[in-house]
Each structure stands twice: as C-alpha cells, then as structure tokens.
Amino acid sequence: MAEKIAFLASRTPVAQTARAALVGRYGNTAPEQADVIVALGGDGFMLRTLHATEALPAPVYGMNRGTIGFLMNEYSETDLPARLAAAEQEVVNPLAMLAMDRAGKSHRALAINEVSILRAGPQAARLCISVDERVRLAELVCDGALVSTPAGSTAYNYSAHGPILPIGADVLALTAIAAFRPRRWRGALLPKTAKVRFDVLEPEKRPVHADADSISISNVHWVEVQSNPDITHRILFDPGHGLEERLIAEQFT
C-alpha cells in the first residue's frame, strides 16, 4: 500500500476541487518523496505530468477530471490506497524528436503520444520520408504525417485512420494525414528501433511545423523521430482497465 501520495491537478475548477478533497482525506507529499503520484485532469494534463516527473521513481496514477480520459482511471475519493495497491503498471517509452528549422537552429523534444508534422499554410506540405537513412517515399503531398507510439495510437493517430497498436508491441505507426499524393497511402508499421526522418520540400513555399505532444516548432526544414529506450514512464491502471484492455475495446466501439 502506498503510504506517501503526491496529488497534482490541472488548473480547472473541477480538478482543483478534487485535489483539495483528496489532500484533506489522505494528506499530500512532495512528488520527489512520494511513493506514487496521482494526476487529476484529462489526458493532456496526464501527459504534462509524465513529462514533468520522468526523472522521479514514483509511478503516476491518473483520475479523470477532464474531458478525455484514455490514460486516466475513473475518479473516486474512496478507497484510494487500496486502488493504488491493486493497480497494474504499464511501461511506455517516449519518442525523441530532433527538428532543424529554416534558420539552422536545432530543437529537441520528447513525445509520449506522437510527433506530428503539419502544414502551416494554405498549401499542402511536400515531405520526403526516410527510414533508417533510406528514402522510402520520395514525395508525400499531404496535410501532414505523424509517428505514434502504442500509447498514443488511439489519439491523433487513430483520428487520422492510423492503426491501433497493442501496448506491448515493439512497433511504431507512421501515418499520413489527408494524403493527396500518393492518394491511397495511409502509412506503415515500423520497428520500434527505426529512425524516421521527414525532409520538407519547398519549405519557404509550403511551411511546416512539428509538434511533439504539446511542444510546437515552426518553420521546420527537417525532423528526425525515434523511440528513446533510456526513458521509461510508469502508468498505473485499475485491474481490467489498463491500456491493453482499452486498446482492444476501442477497436470494437
């Protein structure tokens, strides 16, 4: 049973009210000294919490006090220590993004869900896609493309008609967003070890920006994406409601 709990909440009134109630009931510990961190909010806040606490040993248990809660458990104020003791753990590795902008400045960021390359103007983007330094698609005309982890495969990737990936799969999803040419190209499944590079063709005429979760880089010239096995995020779920079950259930709704 976890004795020391750190409660973190998004800025929304409903999340702050929930935090006050839980702190009053169970006390509160600084994240650095906690056995477990409880995040109160939606999936966006859960991602921010995971990024902010990636260097800490405590796993993160989310309770939904937001609009979307795929990474969250159902909210309840009762029996929290027992729920934490019975929780099942999922381990995910983030994507590492290296982006070079048109001014020659490099940018690094991590993404737990996906790295997306998106057009920033009225014209479609033109991208050249390489995998492990081999050109696989010399030109993709599209609104964008993304690389998704299994944990993020039901988010933007799924909305772009990408595949849902089992959480334990050692693969990444490369998915096109509104592909115009090749018109029927939807993407590819790649080994988790693959390094994906997007070179932006005509970057002045067809500007593109890159997003790593909530971090956005404008006017990119090229972007490289690969999984970072050196960083692990531990996420706790109630029994029978972990990511594996949610990924399967999502495909039958």
Buried (B, 14 or more C-beta within 10 A) or exposed (E): EBEBBBBBBBEBEBBBEBBEEBBEEBEBBEBEEBBBBBBBBBBBBBBBBBBBBBEBEBBBBBBBBBEEBBBBBEBEEEEBEEBBEEBBEBEBBBBBBBBBBBEEEEBEBBBBBBBBBBBBEEEBBBBBBBBEEEEBBEEBBBBBBBBBBBBBBBBBBBEBEBBBBEBEBEBBBBBBBBBBEEEEBBBBBBEBEBBBBBBBBEBEEBBBBBBBBEBBBEBBBBBBBBBEEEBEBBBBBBEEBBBBBBBEEEEEE
